[in-house]
Amino acid sequence: MRNTHGSASMQLQNHVAGQHLSSIPAPGPRYVGVMQPVNQEVLAMQAEFFRVLANPKRLMILALLAKREMSVGEIVEALDSKLANISQHMRVLRDQNVVARRKEGQVVFYRLGDQRLMDACHLIREILLGDLRRRGRIATGAAPDDAAAV
C-alpha cells in the first residue's frame, strides 16, 4: 500500500514556504473556535519539537533544569544514569534549542532555553491528569506534579 500523504519533509519540498496554508484552531486559554492559517513548515517544526520532547528521560531532565542550572555530572547523578546516555539526550535537546549551555573550565552547565516550555509541560500534564481522573485511574486530589500517582 502506497503512502499518499508522504513525509513532512517531502510535503515541504513540494510547497513554496507560505504558499500552502492550513487552518488549525488558534491556541490560548480563551479558545473560541477562531481559525488561523499556519504554514506547513511551522507545523513540521512543531512536530519535530514534540518528537524531541517525547522521551521520558528528556522530560525528567527538563524537570530538573526547571529548578536550576545544572552540570552534566549533576544531571547524571540525579537521574542515576550513565554519562554517555545523558550526553546523548543533552545533544538532542541542545540541537532543538530546548536547553542552553555554558562552559566553566571543563564543566558544562545546562539551563532551559525558554522557561515557557515548563508552562507548556505543566499544562499538558494537567490535561492528562484530568483525563485519568475522568476515567477513575487517579485520585481527584492529585496535583499536576504527582508523577508518581500516574
N, CA, C and O of each residue as an XYZ file, in Angstrom:
600
protein
N       0.841     -1.188      0.000
C       0.000      0.000      0.000
C       0.881      1.244      0.000
O       1.815      1.343      0.795
N       0.597      2.166     -0.861
C       1.406      3.368     -1.024
C       0.945      4.457     -0.067
O      -0.254      4.669      0.116
N       1.906      5.146      0.545
C       1.615      6.261      1.441
C       1.304      7.484      0.583
O       2.187      8.020     -0.087
N       0.044      7.922      0.606
C      -0.360      9.038     -0.251
C      -0.076     10.388      0.381
O      -0.125     11.417     -0.293
N       0.221     10.389      1.680
C       0.477     11.663      2.349
C       1.935     12.083      2.242
O       2.219     13.280      2.199
N       2.865     11.137      2.199
C       4.275     11.463      2.118
C       4.790     11.982      3.436
O       4.016     12.251      4.354
N       6.095     12.122      3.529
C       6.688     12.624      4.761
C       6.533     14.140      4.824
O       6.267     14.804      3.822
N       6.709     14.662      6.035
C       6.611     16.116      6.216
C       7.661     16.828      5.372
O       7.388     17.878      4.792
N       8.866     16.256      5.303
C       9.917     16.911      4.517
C       9.588     16.887      3.028
O       9.877     17.848      2.315
N       8.981     15.784      2.550
C       8.590     15.728      1.137
C       7.493     16.748      0.857
O       7.501     17.410     -0.180
N       6.550     16.870      1.788
C       5.488     17.848      1.604
C       6.057     19.258      1.572
O       5.613     20.099      0.791
N       7.043     19.510      2.426
C       7.665     20.833      2.433
C       8.371     21.120      1.114
O       8.340     22.244      0.612
N       9.007     20.096      0.561
C       9.702     20.289     -0.708
C       8.719     20.589     -1.831
O       9.067     21.260     -2.802
N       7.500     20.096     -1.701
C       6.504     20.282     -2.751
C       5.751     21.601     -2.647
O       4.956     21.924     -3.530
N       5.981     22.356     -1.607
C       5.268     23.614     -1.402
C       6.253     24.755     -1.148
O       7.212     24.603     -0.392
N       6.015     25.855     -1.764
C       6.817     27.040     -1.503
C       6.391     27.565     -0.141
O       5.201     27.603      0.169
N       7.366     27.973      0.679
C       7.054     28.451      2.030
C       5.991     29.533      1.963
O       6.109     30.505      1.216
N       4.946     29.341      2.765
C       3.873     30.321      2.833
C       2.803     30.151      1.777
O       1.753     30.788      1.854
N       3.050     29.300      0.789
C       2.090     29.143     -0.286
C       0.977     28.168      0.106
O      -0.192     28.418     -0.186
N       1.330     27.060      0.764
C       0.348     26.057      1.155
C      -0.010     26.271      2.620
O       0.810     25.998      3.497
N      -1.212     26.750      2.902
C      -1.624     27.047      4.262
C      -2.777     26.155      4.680
O      -3.629     25.802      3.866
N      -2.799     25.793      5.950
C      -3.898     25.024      6.530
C      -4.507     25.855      7.632
O      -3.905     26.830      8.081
N      -5.683     25.486      8.072
C      -6.305     26.167      9.196
C      -6.362     25.222     10.377
O      -6.813     24.083     10.259
N      -5.896     25.712     11.524
C      -5.998     24.959     12.766
C      -6.503     25.909     13.827
O      -6.391     27.125     13.670
N      -7.063     25.374     14.917
C      -7.560     26.260     15.969
C      -6.447     27.129     16.536
O      -5.321     26.666     16.719
N      -6.763     28.384     16.812
C      -5.810     29.290     17.432
C      -5.602     28.858     18.878
O      -6.572     28.525     19.558
N      -4.352     28.855     19.369
C      -4.094     28.441     20.735
C      -4.497     29.525     21.726
O      -4.728     30.675     21.354
N      -4.575     29.143     22.965
C      -4.811     30.131     24.009
C      -5.906     29.700     24.951
O      -6.756     28.877     24.610
N      -5.875     30.274     26.153
C      -6.848     29.880     27.162
C      -8.268     30.305     26.820
O      -9.222     29.766     27.382
N      -8.425     31.252     25.917
C      -9.754     31.750     25.555
C     -10.137     31.274     24.161
O     -10.642     32.047     23.347
N      -9.899     30.025     23.897
C     -10.219     29.469     22.589
C     -11.719     29.567     22.342
O     -12.528     29.086     23.136
N     -12.070     30.191     21.242
C     -13.483     30.347     20.888
C     -13.743     29.831     19.474
O     -14.727     30.217     18.842
N     -12.878     28.974     18.987
C     -13.082     28.406     17.668
C     -12.531     29.262     16.547
O     -12.841     29.012     15.382
N     -11.727     30.260     16.858
C     -11.135     31.114     15.837
C     -10.075     30.305     15.096
O      -9.236     29.654     15.718
N     -10.115     30.348     13.793
C      -9.144     29.615     12.998
C      -8.099     30.585     12.462
O      -8.411     31.708     12.066
N      -6.854     30.122     12.458
C      -5.808     30.951     11.889
C      -4.960     30.096     10.963
O      -4.736     28.920     11.250
N      -4.479     30.664      9.851
C      -3.670     29.887      8.916
C      -2.290     29.599      9.518
O      -1.708     30.450     10.189
N      -1.782     28.399      9.273
C      -0.460     28.024      9.754
C       0.325     27.432      8.599
O      -0.163     26.571      7.867
N       1.516     27.899      8.457
C       2.411     27.432      7.411
C       2.808     25.980      7.683
O       3.090     25.622      8.827
N       2.833     25.151      6.656
C       3.202     23.740      6.791
C       4.603     23.568      7.368
O       4.858     22.611      8.099
N       5.502     24.479      7.049
C       6.866     24.404      7.578
C       6.856     24.570      9.093
O       7.607     23.894      9.797
N       6.008     25.468      9.598
C       5.895     25.671     11.037
C       5.333     24.413     11.702
O       5.786     24.025     12.779
N       4.347     23.777     11.064
C       3.785     22.539     11.610
C       4.838     21.433     11.649
O       4.887     20.667     12.611
N       5.670     21.340     10.631
C       6.737     20.339     10.613
C       7.742     20.611     11.727
O       8.214     19.680     12.379
N       8.070     21.882     11.946
C       8.977     22.251     13.039
C       8.371     21.884     14.393
O       9.065     21.383     15.277
N       7.082     22.136     14.544
C       6.396     21.820     15.792
C       6.395     20.305     16.029
O       6.624     19.852     17.150
N       6.143     19.546     15.003
C       6.148     18.091     15.133
C       7.526     17.584     15.548
O       7.629     16.695     16.393
N       8.578     18.136     14.968
C       9.943     17.754     15.334
C      10.235     18.133     16.783
O      10.875     17.371     17.507
N       9.776     19.293     17.204
C       9.960     19.745     18.590
C       9.284     18.768     19.553
O       9.873     18.387     20.564
N       8.054     18.364     19.245
C       7.346     17.410     20.100
C       8.020     16.040     20.081
O       8.007     15.334     21.090
N       8.604     15.655     18.953
C       9.332     14.384     18.895
C      10.496     14.395     19.878
O      10.759     13.400     20.554
N      11.188     15.524     19.950
C      12.314     15.664     20.872
C      11.839     15.542     22.321
O      12.528     14.958     23.156
N      10.676     16.086     22.610
C      10.144     16.031     23.978
C       9.488     14.691     24.307
O       9.190     14.427     25.472
N       9.260     13.853     23.320
C       8.534     12.598     23.511
C       9.430     11.496     24.069
O       9.428     10.373     23.566
N      10.183     11.817     25.096
C      11.070     10.855     25.729
C      11.037     11.107     27.236
O      11.381     12.204     27.677
N      10.633     10.121     28.031
C      10.530     10.329     29.483
C      11.820     10.817     30.136
O      11.772     11.648     31.042
N      12.970     10.314     29.690
C      14.249     10.737     30.280
C      14.493     12.223     30.002
O      14.968     12.953     30.872
N      14.166     12.664     28.790
C      14.351     14.079     28.461
C      13.400     14.955     29.275
O      13.767     16.056     29.687
N      12.188     14.471     29.504
C      11.248     15.227     30.334
C      11.742     15.309     31.779
O      11.547     16.326     32.444
N      12.383     14.240     32.266
C      12.966     14.283     33.609
C      14.100     15.297     33.675
O      14.241     16.020     34.662
N      14.901     15.346     32.625
C      15.993     16.332     32.561
C      15.416     17.740     32.609
O      15.920     18.591     33.342
N      14.366     17.994     31.836
C      13.752     19.320     31.826
C      13.181     19.679     33.192
O      13.275     20.829     33.620
N      12.586     18.700     33.882
C      12.048     18.960     35.218
C      13.168     19.369     36.173
O      12.975     20.248     37.012
N      14.324     18.745     36.054
C      15.467     19.132     36.882
C      15.935     20.546     36.549
O      16.191     21.353     37.442
N      16.042     20.835     35.255
C      16.544     22.142     34.823
C      15.540     23.260     35.091
O      15.914     24.432     35.119
N      14.279     22.912     35.287
C      13.278     23.928     35.619
C      13.558     24.516     36.996
O      13.186     25.654     37.283
N      14.218     23.731     37.843
C      14.524     24.179     39.203
C      15.780     25.037     39.257
O      15.848     26.026     39.987
N      16.790     24.630     38.453
C      18.054     25.386     38.462
C      18.967     24.892     37.355
O      18.762     23.818     36.790
N      19.966     25.685     37.060
C      21.013     25.291     36.126
C      21.797     24.138     36.760
O      22.048     24.133     37.965
N      22.173     23.172     35.940
C      22.902     22.011     36.457
C      24.016     21.599     35.506
O      23.934     21.797     34.294
N      25.066     21.017     36.095
C      26.133     20.448     35.267
C      25.690     19.079     34.775
O      24.762     18.483     35.321
N      26.350     18.595     33.755
C      26.043     17.275     33.226
C      26.216     16.232     34.330
O      25.394     15.325     34.465
N      27.276     16.358     35.113
C      27.526     15.424     36.204
C      26.401     15.413     37.228
O      26.031     14.354     37.734
N      25.856     16.582     37.536
C      24.738     16.660     38.476
C      23.492     15.984     37.906
O      22.748     15.325     38.632
N      23.273     16.149     36.615
C      22.122     15.512     35.964
C      22.296     14.000     35.978
O      21.354     13.268     36.280
N      23.497     13.530     35.652
C      23.797     12.095     35.664
C      23.506     11.520     37.048
O      22.860     10.480     37.175
N      23.988     12.205     38.080
C      23.790     11.729     39.449
C      22.315     11.768     39.852
O      21.806     10.812     40.437
N      21.641     12.850     39.548
C      20.231     12.992     39.933
C      19.346     11.936     39.286
O      18.372     11.486     39.890
N      19.680     11.539     38.059
C      18.866     10.563     37.335
C      19.434      9.149     37.412
O      18.871      8.213     36.844
N      20.568      9.000     38.130
C      21.211      7.695     38.272
C      21.375      7.033     36.906
O      20.972      5.890     36.690
N      21.976      7.785     36.000
C      22.163      7.332     34.621
C      23.639      7.337     34.262
O      24.485      7.754     35.053
N      23.926      6.876     33.078
C      25.298      6.883     32.575
C      25.570      8.199     31.845
O      24.680      8.771     31.216
N      26.803      8.663     31.940
C      27.207      9.917     31.310
C      26.931      9.901     29.812
O      26.411     10.879     29.276
N      27.267      8.819     29.130
C      27.067      8.749     27.677
C      25.594      8.913     27.317
O      25.265      9.585     26.340
N      24.700      8.296     28.109
C      23.265      8.381     27.849
C      22.758      9.807     28.039
O      22.021     10.323     27.198
N      23.150     10.443     29.138
C      22.702     11.817     29.402
C      23.290     12.767     28.365
O      22.599     13.676     27.905
N      24.540     12.577     27.992
C      25.164     13.438     26.976
C      24.413     13.360     25.658
O      24.232     14.370     24.978
N      23.977     12.161     25.298
C      23.211     11.986     24.047
C      21.885     12.747     24.138
O      21.508     13.446     23.199
N      21.182     12.614     25.258
C      19.923     13.345     25.436
C      20.150     14.856     25.405
O      19.353     15.593     24.824
N      21.231     15.315     26.028
C      21.520     16.749     26.068
C      21.804     17.279     24.663
O      21.414     18.398     24.331
N      22.470     16.490     23.852
C      22.742     16.910     22.473
C      21.437     17.086     21.702
O      21.270     18.067     20.978
N      20.514     16.140     21.855
C      19.221     16.222     21.164
C      18.466     17.465     21.625
O      17.920     18.199     20.802
N      18.433     17.706     22.940
C      17.744     18.884     23.480
C      18.423     20.179     23.029
O      17.748     21.162     22.720
N      19.741     20.179     22.992
C      20.504     21.363     22.570
C      20.290     21.657     21.086
O      20.144     22.815     20.695
N      20.272     20.613     20.264
C      20.079     20.792     18.820
C      18.734     21.440     18.504
O      18.597     22.119     17.486
N      17.753     21.236     19.360
C      16.414     21.797     19.156
C      16.227     23.090     19.961
O      15.124     23.634     20.022
N      17.327     23.583     20.585
C      17.320     24.810     21.400
C      16.362     24.729     22.592
O      15.849     25.746     23.058
N      16.131     23.513     23.074
C      15.300     23.329     24.259
C      16.109     23.706     25.493
O      15.569     24.237     26.463
N      17.415     23.426     25.447
C      18.317     23.801     26.533
C      19.441     24.677     25.978
O      19.768     24.640     24.792
N      20.009     25.454     26.877
C      21.181     26.268     26.536
C      22.318     25.808     27.442
O      22.073     25.278     28.526
N      23.542     26.005     27.008
C      24.670     25.561     27.829
C      25.729     26.640     27.934
O      25.817     27.560     27.121
N      26.521     26.483     28.969
C      27.696     27.341     29.142
C      28.792     26.480     29.734
O      28.526     25.520     30.458
N      30.029     26.834     29.417
C      31.176     26.091     29.947
C      31.875     26.938     30.981
O      32.046     28.146     30.823
N      32.270     26.276     32.033
C      33.091     26.902     33.077
C      34.285     25.974     33.262
O      34.211     24.987     33.993
N      35.376     26.298     32.598
C      36.518     25.387     32.578
C      36.142     24.155     31.786
O      35.751     24.252     30.623
N      36.261     22.984     32.419
C      35.905     21.722     31.771
C      34.462     21.302     32.035
O      33.989     20.313     31.474
N      33.761     22.051     32.887
C      32.405     21.677     33.285
C      31.380     22.387     32.406
O      31.455     23.597     32.188
N      30.414     21.602     31.905
C      29.345     22.154     31.073
C      28.079     22.236     31.927
O      27.670     21.253     32.544
N      27.466     23.424     31.955
C      26.234     23.652     32.690
C      25.090     23.853     31.708
O      25.263     24.475     30.660
N      23.930     23.327     32.051
C      22.743     23.453     31.214
C      21.629     24.160     31.961
O      21.514     24.070     33.184
N      20.812     24.866     31.193
C      19.613     25.523     31.713
C      18.551     25.421     30.613
O      18.862     25.107     29.464
N      17.304     25.688     30.979
C      16.244     25.697     29.975
C      16.496     26.825     28.986
O      16.936     27.909     29.369
N      16.223     26.572     27.738
C      16.366     27.607     26.720
C      15.280     28.665     26.845
O      15.497     29.829     26.508
N      14.110     28.258     27.330
C      12.974     29.171     27.487
C      12.085     28.626     28.607
O      11.575     27.510     28.510
N      11.907     29.399     29.647
C      11.116     28.965     30.817
C       9.671     28.648     30.451
O       9.026     27.862     31.146
N       9.150     29.235     29.384
C       7.763     28.978     28.989
C       7.529     27.520     28.633
O       6.395     27.042     28.666
N       8.595     26.817     28.295
C       8.475     25.398     27.986
C       7.880     24.635     29.160
O       7.069     23.731     28.958
N       8.264     24.980     30.375
C       7.738     24.274     31.545
C       6.258     24.605     31.751
O       5.501     23.759     32.227
N       5.840     25.809     31.404
C       4.413     26.136     31.466
C       3.633     25.209     30.534
O       2.572     24.700     30.897
N       4.160     24.998     29.347
C       3.507     24.110     28.387
C       3.480     22.673     28.905
O       2.463     21.990     28.788
N       4.594     22.212     29.477
C       4.656     20.852     30.022
C       3.652     20.670     31.159
O       2.989     19.636     31.244
N       3.539     21.678     32.036
C       2.580     21.600     33.139
C       1.144     21.570     32.616
O       0.313     20.822     33.130
N       0.855     22.371     31.610
C      -0.486     22.385     31.034
C      -0.841     21.022     30.440
O      -1.944     20.517     30.651
N       0.081     20.438     29.709
C      -0.158     19.124     29.118
C      -0.353     18.079     30.220
O      -1.234     17.224     30.119
N       0.466     18.149     31.267
C       0.325     17.204     32.380
C      -1.033     17.361     33.050
O      -1.659     16.365     33.411
N      -1.498     18.600     33.222
C      -2.826     18.837     33.808
C      -3.922     18.215     32.945
O      -4.859     17.611     33.468
N      -3.808     18.359     31.645
C      -4.784     17.769     30.724
C      -4.786     16.247     30.867
O      -5.850     15.635     30.956
N      -3.605     15.638     30.889
C      -3.500     14.184     31.013
C      -4.033     13.696     32.355
O      -4.743     12.692     32.414
N      -3.694     14.401     33.434
C      -4.197     14.015     34.752
C      -5.714     14.158     34.825
O      -6.386     13.331     35.441
N      -6.250     15.191     34.207
C      -7.703     15.371     34.158
C      -8.370     14.210     33.452
O      -9.419     13.730     33.882
N      -7.764     13.765     32.375
C      -8.302     12.615     31.646
C      -8.253     11.361     32.517
O      -9.216     10.595     32.551
N      -7.147     11.147     33.219
C      -7.035      9.984     34.104
C      -8.071     10.043     35.235
O      -8.643      9.023     35.620
N      -8.302     11.249     35.759
C      -9.316     11.409     36.814
C     -10.702     11.045     36.282
O     -11.460     10.338     36.945
N     -11.026     11.527     35.093
C     -12.334     11.237     34.494
C     -12.531      9.744     34.294
O     -13.646      9.235     34.407
N     -11.455      9.054     33.999
C     -11.543      7.619     33.787
C     -11.383      6.835     35.094
O     -11.400      5.604     35.097
N     -11.224      7.575     36.216
C     -11.108      6.931     37.515
C      -9.790      6.218     37.750
O      -9.708      5.317     38.586
N      -8.762      6.614     37.022
C      -7.456      5.957     37.155
C      -6.506      6.705     38.069
O      -5.375      6.264     38.277
N      -6.951      7.846     38.628
C      -6.106      8.618     39.531
C      -7.017      9.347     40.519
O      -8.152      9.695     40.194
N      -6.512      9.568     41.705
C      -7.300     10.253     42.748
C      -7.605     11.674     42.327
O      -6.781     12.316     41.676
N      -8.762     12.170     42.683
C      -9.157     13.531     42.289
C      -8.295     14.592     42.934
O      -8.189     15.687     42.382
N      -7.678     14.335     44.063
C      -6.871     15.347     44.736
C      -5.445     15.428     44.244
O      -4.680     16.253     44.743
N      -5.054     14.603     43.283
C      -3.665     14.585     42.793
C      -3.336     15.880     42.087
O      -4.111     16.379     41.271
N      -2.171     16.420     42.417
C      -1.687     17.660     41.795
C      -0.994     17.337     40.484
O      -0.601     16.190     40.268
N      -0.831     18.334     39.586
C      -0.162     18.098     38.292
C       1.244     17.542     38.422
O       1.713     16.867     37.506
N       1.934     17.797     39.525
C       3.285     17.289     39.684
C       3.336     15.922     40.331
O       4.421     15.423     40.627
N       2.189     15.306     40.556
C       2.141     13.983     41.171
C       2.443     12.909     40.138
O       1.596     12.066     39.842
N       3.635     12.941     39.598
C       4.001     11.983     38.550
C       3.970     10.553     39.089
O       3.663      9.618     38.349
N       4.284     10.381     40.364
C       4.302      9.038     40.938
C       2.888      8.457     41.011
O       2.723      7.237     41.026
N       1.872      9.315     41.055
C       0.490      8.842     41.155
C       0.011      8.251     39.845
O      -0.961      7.495     39.824
N       0.678      8.583     38.759
C       0.269      8.079     37.452
C       0.883      6.769     37.253
O       0.681      6.144     36.213
